[in-house]
Amino acid sequence: MTDALLLTEAEAAERLRVCTRTLRKARHAGLLHYVLIGRAIRYTLPDLESYIECLRQVQPVCPTKEPTRRTARPSRRGGEIVPFTVRNARR
């Protein structure tokens, strides 16, 4: 067996700097692998590393593409502005 250190849910959450609820949600969504020993849930360091990798975001870089310009929308005709005192008198 390799040197697989098993972390509790609290230890894994502390290591990732997230709350334990975040780990539970990821586990239920199938994003985070875990080890089940009886009813105790444990995590290995490679499990946490693969979870981090699946969450990694990459910003696309498009230097040749110019930003799109917004065109002015045609103005909408709004309703009539009625003073509060006049509005109550109409009822």
TIKE-281003 format. One record per residue: residue number from 1; x, y, z of N, C-alpha, C, CB in turn. Coordinates in Angstrom, 1 decimal, always signed. Glycine has a CB too. Example, Ala and Ser with C-alpha at 12.3 -4.5 7.8 and 13.67 -1.06 7.14 Angstrom:
<pts>
PT/1/+13.2/-5.7/+7.8/+12.3/-4.5/+7.8/+13.2/-3.3/+7.8/+11.3/-4.5/+9.0
PT/2/+12.8/-2.2/+7.1/+13.7/-1.1/+7.1/+12.9/+0.0/+7.9/+14.1/-0.6/+5.7
</pts>
This chain:
<pts>
PT/1/+0.8/-1.2/+0.0/+0.0/+0.0/+0.0/+0.9/+1.2/+0.0/-1.0/+0.0/+1.2
PT/2/+0.5/+2.3/-0.7/+1.2/+3.5/-0.8/+1.0/+4.3/+0.5/+0.9/+4.3/-2.0
PT/3/+1.7/+5.4/+0.6/+1.6/+6.3/+1.8/+0.4/+7.2/+1.6/+2.9/+7.2/+2.0
PT/4/-0.8/+6.6/+1.6/-2.0/+7.3/+1.4/-2.5/+7.8/+2.8/-3.1/+6.5/+0.7
PT/5/-2.4/+9.1/+3.0/-2.9/+9.7/+4.3/-4.4/+9.9/+4.1/-2.2/+11.0/+4.6
PT/6/-5.2/+9.4/+5.0/-6.6/+9.5/+5.0/-7.0/+10.7/+5.9/-7.4/+8.3/+5.5
PT/7/-7.7/+11.6/+5.3/-8.2/+12.8/+6.0/-9.6/+12.8/+6.3/-7.9/+14.1/+5.2
PT/8/-10.0/+13.3/+7.5/-11.4/+13.4/+7.8/-12.0/+14.5/+7.0/-11.6/+13.6/+9.4
PT/9/-13.4/+14.6/+7.1/-14.0/+15.6/+6.3/-13.6/+17.0/+6.8/-15.6/+15.5/+6.4
PT/10/-13.5/+17.2/+8.1/-13.0/+18.5/+8.7/-11.6/+18.8/+8.3/-13.2/+18.4/+10.2
PT/11/-10.7/+17.8/+8.3/-9.3/+18.0/+7.9/-9.2/+18.4/+6.4/-8.5/+16.8/+8.2
PT/12/-10.0/+17.7/+5.6/-9.9/+18.0/+4.1/-10.5/+19.3/+3.8/-10.8/+16.9/+3.4
PT/13/-11.6/+19.7/+4.5/-12.2/+21.0/+4.3/-11.2/+22.1/+4.8/-13.5/+21.2/+5.1
PT/14/-10.5/+21.9/+5.9/-9.5/+22.9/+6.4/-8.4/+23.0/+5.4/-9.0/+22.5/+7.7
PT/15/-8.0/+21.9/+4.8/-6.8/+21.9/+3.9/-7.2/+22.6/+2.6/-6.4/+20.4/+3.5
PT/16/-8.5/+22.5/+2.1/-8.9/+23.2/+0.9/-9.4/+24.6/+1.2/-10.0/+22.4/+0.2
PT/17/-9.6/+24.9/+2.5/-10.1/+26.2/+3.0/-11.5/+26.4/+2.5/-9.2/+27.3/+2.5
PT/18/-12.4/+25.4/+2.6/-13.8/+25.5/+2.3/-14.5/+24.9/+3.5/-14.1/+24.7/+1.0
PT/19/-15.8/+25.0/+3.5/-16.6/+24.4/+4.6/-16.9/+23.0/+4.3/-17.9/+25.2/+4.9
PT/20/-17.3/+22.2/+5.3/-17.5/+20.8/+5.1/-18.7/+20.6/+4.2/-17.7/+20.1/+6.5
PT/21/-19.7/+21.5/+4.2/-20.9/+21.4/+3.4/-20.5/+21.4/+1.9/-21.9/+22.5/+3.7
PT/22/-19.5/+22.2/+1.6/-19.0/+22.2/+0.2/-18.4/+20.9/-0.2/-17.9/+23.3/+0.0
PT/23/-17.7/+20.2/+0.7/-17.2/+18.9/+0.3/-18.4/+17.9/+0.2/-16.3/+18.4/+1.5
PT/24/-19.4/+17.9/+1.0/-20.5/+17.0/+0.9/-21.2/+17.2/-0.4/-21.5/+17.2/+2.1
PT/25/-21.4/+18.5/-0.8/-22.1/+18.8/-2.1/-21.3/+18.2/-3.3/-22.3/+20.3/-2.2
PT/26/-20.0/+18.4/-3.2/-19.1/+17.9/-4.3/-19.1/+16.4/-4.3/-17.7/+18.4/-4.1
PT/27/-19.1/+15.8/-3.2/-19.2/+14.3/-3.1/-20.5/+13.8/-3.7/-19.0/+13.8/-1.6
PT/28/-21.6/+14.4/-3.3/-22.9/+13.9/-3.8/-23.0/+14.2/-5.3/-24.0/+14.6/-3.1
PT/29/-22.4/+15.2/-5.8/-22.4/+15.6/-7.3/-21.5/+14.7/-8.1/-22.1/+17.0/-7.5
PT/30/-20.7/+13.9/-7.4/-19.7/+13.0/-8.1/-18.4/+13.6/-8.5/-20.4/+12.4/-9.3
PT/31/-18.2/+14.8/-8.0/-16.9/+15.6/-8.3/-15.8/+15.2/-7.5/-17.2/+17.0/-8.3
PT/32/-16.0/+14.7/-6.3/-15.0/+14.4/-5.3/-15.0/+12.9/-4.9/-15.1/+15.3/-4.1
PT/33/-13.9/+12.2/-5.2/-13.8/+10.8/-4.8/-13.5/+10.7/-3.3/-12.7/+10.1/-5.6
PT/34/-13.9/+9.6/-2.7/-13.7/+9.5/-1.2/-13.5/+8.0/-0.9/-14.9/+10.1/-0.4
PT/35/-13.1/+7.7/+0.3/-13.0/+6.4/+0.8/-14.0/+6.2/+1.9/-11.5/+6.1/+1.4
PT/36/-14.7/+5.1/+1.9/-15.7/+4.8/+2.9/-15.3/+3.7/+3.8/-17.1/+4.5/+2.2
PT/37/-15.0/+3.9/+5.0/-14.6/+2.9/+6.0/-15.8/+2.8/+7.0/-13.2/+3.3/+6.7
PT/38/-16.6/+1.8/+6.8/-17.8/+1.7/+7.7/-18.7/+2.8/+7.3/-17.4/+1.7/+9.2
PT/39/-19.0/+3.7/+8.2/-19.8/+4.9/+7.9/-18.9/+6.1/+7.9/-20.9/+5.0/+8.9
PT/40/-17.6/+6.0/+8.1/-16.7/+7.1/+8.1/-16.2/+7.4/+6.7/-15.5/+6.8/+9.0
PT/41/-16.3/+8.7/+6.3/-15.9/+9.1/+5.0/-14.5/+9.8/+5.2/-16.9/+10.2/+4.4
PT/42/-13.6/+9.3/+4.4/-12.2/+9.8/+4.4/-11.8/+10.2/+3.0/-11.2/+8.8/+5.0
PT/43/-10.8/+11.1/+2.9/-10.3/+11.6/+1.6/-8.8/+11.4/+1.6/-10.7/+13.1/+1.4
PT/44/-8.3/+11.1/+0.4/-6.9/+11.0/+0.2/-6.4/+12.3/-0.5/-6.5/+9.8/-0.7
PT/45/-5.1/+12.6/-0.4/-4.6/+13.8/-1.0/-4.7/+13.8/-2.5/-3.1/+14.0/-0.6
PT/46/-4.5/+12.6/-3.2/-4.8/+12.6/-4.6/-6.2/+12.9/-5.0/-4.4/+11.3/-5.2
PT/47/-7.2/+12.5/-4.1/-8.6/+12.8/-4.3/-8.8/+14.3/-4.3/-9.5/+12.1/-3.3
PT/48/-8.2/+15.0/-3.3/-8.4/+16.4/-3.2/-7.7/+17.1/-4.4/-7.8/+16.9/-1.9
PT/49/-6.6/+16.6/-4.8/-5.9/+17.2/-6.0/-6.7/+17.1/-7.3/-4.5/+16.6/-6.2
PT/50/-7.3/+15.9/-7.5/-8.1/+15.7/-8.7/-9.3/+16.6/-8.6/-8.5/+14.2/-8.9
PT/51/-9.9/+16.8/-7.5/-11.0/+17.7/-7.3/-10.7/+19.1/-7.7/-11.6/+17.6/-5.9
PT/52/-9.5/+19.6/-7.2/-9.0/+20.9/-7.6/-8.9/+21.0/-9.1/-7.7/+21.2/-6.9
PT/53/-8.3/+20.0/-9.7/-8.1/+20.0/-11.2/-9.4/+20.1/-11.9/-7.3/+18.8/-11.6
PT/54/-10.4/+19.4/-11.5/-11.7/+19.4/-12.2/-12.4/+20.8/-12.0/-12.6/+18.3/-11.7
PT/55/-12.0/+21.6/-11.1/-12.6/+22.9/-10.9/-11.8/+24.0/-11.5/-12.7/+23.2/-9.4
PT/56/-10.6/+23.7/-12.0/-9.7/+24.7/-12.6/-10.4/+25.4/-13.8/-8.4/+24.1/-13.0
PT/57/-10.4/+26.7/-13.8/-11.0/+27.6/-14.8/-9.8/+28.2/-15.6/-11.9/+28.7/-14.2
PT/58/-10.1/+28.3/-16.9/-9.1/+28.9/-17.8/-9.8/+30.0/-18.6/-8.5/+27.9/-18.8
PT/59/-9.2/+31.2/-18.5/-9.7/+32.4/-19.2/-9.3/+32.3/-20.7/-9.3/+33.7/-18.5
PT/60/-10.2/+32.4/-21.6/-9.8/+32.4/-23.0/-9.1/+33.7/-23.4/-11.0/+32.1/-24.0
PT/61/-8.1/+33.6/-24.2/-7.3/+34.8/-24.6/-7.6/+34.9/-26.1/-5.8/+34.6/-24.3
PT/62/-8.1/+36.1/-26.5/-8.4/+36.4/-27.9/-7.9/+37.8/-28.2/-10.0/+36.3/-28.2
PT/63/-6.6/+37.9/-28.4/-6.1/+39.3/-28.7/-6.5/+39.9/-30.0/-4.6/+39.2/-28.6
PT/64/-6.9/+39.1/-31.0/-7.2/+39.6/-32.3/-8.7/+40.1/-32.4/-6.9/+38.6/-33.4
PT/65/-9.5/+39.6/-31.5/-10.9/+39.9/-31.5/-11.1/+41.3/-30.8/-11.7/+38.8/-30.9
PT/66/-11.8/+42.1/-31.5/-12.1/+43.4/-31.0/-13.4/+43.3/-30.1/-12.3/+44.5/-32.1
PT/67/-13.5/+44.1/-29.0/-14.7/+44.0/-28.2/-15.9/+44.5/-29.0/-14.5/+44.9/-26.9
PT/68/-17.0/+43.9/-28.8/-18.2/+44.3/-29.5/-18.7/+45.6/-28.8/-19.3/+43.2/-29.4
PT/69/-19.3/+46.4/-29.7/-19.8/+47.7/-29.2/-21.3/+47.6/-29.1/-19.4/+48.9/-30.2
PT/70/-21.8/+48.1/-28.1/-23.3/+48.1/-27.9/-23.9/+49.2/-28.7/-23.6/+48.2/-26.4
PT/71/-25.0/+48.9/-29.3/-25.8/+49.9/-30.0/-26.9/+50.5/-29.0/-26.4/+49.4/-31.3
PT/72/-27.2/+51.7/-29.2/-28.2/+52.3/-28.4/-29.6/+51.7/-28.7/-28.3/+53.8/-28.6
PT/73/-30.3/+51.3/-27.7/-31.7/+50.8/-27.9/-32.6/+51.9/-28.1/-32.1/+50.0/-26.7
PT/74/-33.6/+51.7/-28.9/-34.6/+52.7/-29.1/-35.3/+53.0/-27.8/-35.7/+52.3/-30.2
PT/75/-35.7/+54.2/-27.5/-36.3/+54.5/-26.2/-37.7/+53.9/-26.2/-36.3/+56.0/-26.0
PT/76/-38.1/+53.5/-25.1/-39.4/+52.9/-24.9/-40.3/+54.0/-24.4/-39.4/+51.7/-23.9
PT/77/-41.5/+54.0/-24.9/-42.5/+55.0/-24.4/-43.0/+54.5/-23.0/-43.7/+55.2/-25.4
PT/78/-42.8/+55.3/-22.0/-43.3/+54.9/-20.7/-44.7/+55.4/-20.5/-42.3/+55.5/-19.7
PT/79/-45.1/+55.1/-19.3/-46.5/+55.5/-18.9/-46.4/+57.0/-18.5/-47.0/+54.7/-17.8
PT/80/-47.6/+57.5/-18.2/-47.7/+58.9/-17.8/-47.3/+59.0/-16.4/-49.2/+59.3/-18.0
PT/81/-46.5/+60.0/-16.1/-46.1/+60.3/-14.7/-47.2/+61.1/-14.0/-44.7/+61.1/-14.6
PT/82/-47.7/+60.6/-13.0/-48.8/+61.2/-12.3/-48.4/+61.5/-10.8/-50.1/+60.3/-12.3
PT/83/-48.5/+62.7/-10.3/-48.2/+63.0/-8.9/-49.0/+62.1/-8.0/-48.4/+64.5/-8.6
PT/84/-48.5/+61.8/-6.9/-49.1/+61.0/-5.9/-50.5/+61.5/-5.5/-48.2/+60.8/-4.7
PT/85/-50.6/+62.8/-5.2/-51.8/+63.3/-4.8/-52.9/+63.2/-5.8/-51.7/+64.8/-4.4
PT/86/-52.5/+63.3/-7.1/-53.5/+63.2/-8.2/-53.9/+61.8/-8.4/-52.9/+63.8/-9.5
PT/87/-52.9/+60.8/-8.2/-53.2/+59.4/-8.4/-54.3/+58.9/-7.4/-51.9/+58.6/-8.2
PT/88/-54.1/+59.4/-6.1/-55.1/+59.0/-5.1/-56.5/+59.6/-5.4/-54.6/+59.4/-3.7
PT/89/-56.5/+60.7/-6.0/-57.8/+61.4/-6.2/-58.5/+60.7/-7.4/-57.6/+62.9/-6.6
PT/90/-57.8/+60.0/-8.3/-58.5/+59.3/-9.4/-59.2/+58.1/-8.9/-57.4/+58.9/-10.4
PT/91/-58.9/+57.5/-7.8/-59.6/+56.2/-7.4/-60.9/+56.4/-6.9/-58.8/+55.6/-6.3
</pts>
